[in-house]
């Protein structure tokens, strides 16, 4: 049974459309998990490869902070 947040936002890990888009748009995983009515662990296990196009931005941010591995 979906939770109220899931009903309000129409997110579901089964269909994945909105949750994947939110993750790719940079919405924090904890917020997406709450909207989808799941735990962060379930969300990340489902969408582990969802970071399309984020690597260049993350690399720039790490380089700017001096924390690039």
Secondary structure by P-SEA (a helix, b strand, c coil): cccaaaaaacccccccaaaaaaaaacccaaaaaaaacccaaaaaaacccccccaaaaaaaaaaaacccc
